[in-house]
């Protein structure tokens, strides 16, 4: 899917844990430089998912760095 060596030269990867479910994968940091771009890359609109790093919620403007692990949790309203 991704060329790991090329991705390392371009800035490494971030690890994404997508919930609900137990999906975990790496994404080139060049394609997810901040939270807003991460959500866009995942096909999610802002407000439809929360993103956290080390238990702290992140806003769309927060930059992402290689080696980070991010939790992306899709939110759904019911009622």
Secondary structure, DSSP 8 states (H G I E B T S, - for coil): ---HHHHHHTT-EEEEEEETTTEEEEEEGGG-SBHHHHHHHTT--TTSEEEEETTEE--TT-B--TT-EEEEEE-----
